[in-house]
Amino acid sequence: MSVCLSTILKRIEADLSDVYQRALKTTGSRNLKNLKAAQARWIAYRDADCKAEYELFEGGSGGPNAFAACKIGLTRRRIDALVAAYGKK
């Protein structure tokens, strides 16, 4: 399961990168700084939120899978939000 989640996470992070790069190209120069700051803060939020979920497993074997699944879910939602705000996938 961890191999599958890792594969999915890599793919979804690549999708996020593509959508984010398109958003950067679509946004006006006045908003560019805001979008970059928002993305950096969102990544910090996602990682902290998923680390908190990981810690619920107290070092157990389910922690890494929970961490990956959390990142996948939040990243998918971020992709949707970027597409809604800045255009198509």
C-alpha positions as CSV (number, residue, x, y, z in Angstrom):
1,M,0.0,0.0,0.0
2,S,2.8,2.4,0.8
3,V,4.3,1.9,-2.6
4,C,1.0,2.7,-4.3
5,L,0.5,5.8,-2.1
6,S,4.0,7.0,-2.9
7,T,3.4,6.6,-6.6
8,I,0.1,8.5,-6.4
9,L,1.6,11.2,-4.3
10,K,4.4,11.8,-6.8
11,R,1.9,12.0,-9.6
12,I,-0.4,14.4,-7.7
13,E,2.5,16.6,-6.7
14,A,3.5,16.8,-10.4
15,D,0.0,17.7,-11.3
16,L,0.0,20.4,-8.6
17,S,3.3,21.8,-10.0
18,D,1.8,21.9,-13.5
19,V,-1.4,23.7,-12.4
20,Y,0.6,26.1,-10.2
21,Q,2.9,27.0,-13.1
22,R,-0.1,27.7,-15.3
23,A,-1.6,29.8,-12.6
24,L,1.6,31.8,-12.3
25,K,1.4,32.5,-16.1
26,T,-2.2,33.4,-15.9
27,T,-2.2,35.8,-13.0
28,G,-1.4,39.4,-13.4
29,S,1.9,40.9,-12.3
30,R,0.2,42.6,-9.3
31,N,-1.0,39.2,-8.0
32,L,2.1,37.2,-8.7
33,K,3.7,37.9,-5.3
34,N,0.5,37.1,-3.5
35,L,0.1,33.8,-5.3
36,K,3.7,32.8,-4.6
37,A,3.3,33.6,-0.9
38,A,0.0,31.8,-0.7
39,Q,1.4,28.7,-2.3
40,A,4.4,28.7,0.1
41,R,2.1,29.1,3.1
42,W,-0.3,26.4,1.7
43,I,2.6,23.9,1.4
44,A,3.7,24.7,5.0
45,Y,0.1,24.2,6.2
46,R,-0.3,20.9,4.3
47,D,2.9,19.5,5.6
48,A,2.2,20.5,9.2
49,D,-1.4,19.2,9.0
50,C,-0.3,15.9,7.6
51,K,2.5,15.6,10.2
52,A,-0.1,16.1,12.9
53,E,-2.1,13.3,11.4
54,Y,1.0,11.1,11.2
55,E,1.7,11.7,14.9
56,L,-1.7,10.3,15.8
57,F,-0.1,6.9,15.0
58,E,2.7,7.4,17.6
59,G,5.3,5.8,15.5
60,G,3.1,2.9,14.4
61,S,3.3,1.4,10.9
62,G,0.1,3.3,9.8
63,G,1.7,6.7,10.2
64,P,3.5,6.9,6.8
65,N,0.5,5.8,4.9
66,A,-1.7,8.3,6.8
67,F,0.8,11.0,6.0
68,A,0.9,10.2,2.3
69,A,-2.9,9.9,2.1
70,C,-3.3,13.2,3.9
71,K,-1.0,14.9,1.4
72,I,-2.8,13.4,-1.5
73,G,-6.2,14.6,-0.3
74,L,-5.1,18.1,0.5
75,T,-3.1,18.4,-2.7
76,R,-6.0,17.3,-4.8
77,R,-8.1,20.0,-3.1
78,R,-5.4,22.6,-3.7
79,I,-5.4,21.7,-7.4
80,D,-9.1,22.1,-7.6
81,A,-8.8,25.5,-5.8
82,L,-6.1,26.7,-8.2
83,V,-8.1,25.6,-11.2
84,A,-11.2,27.3,-10.0
85,A,-9.4,30.6,-9.4
86,Y,-7.0,30.6,-12.3
87,G,-8.4,28.4,-15.1
88,K,-8.3,25.0,-16.6
89,K,-6.1,22.0,-15.6
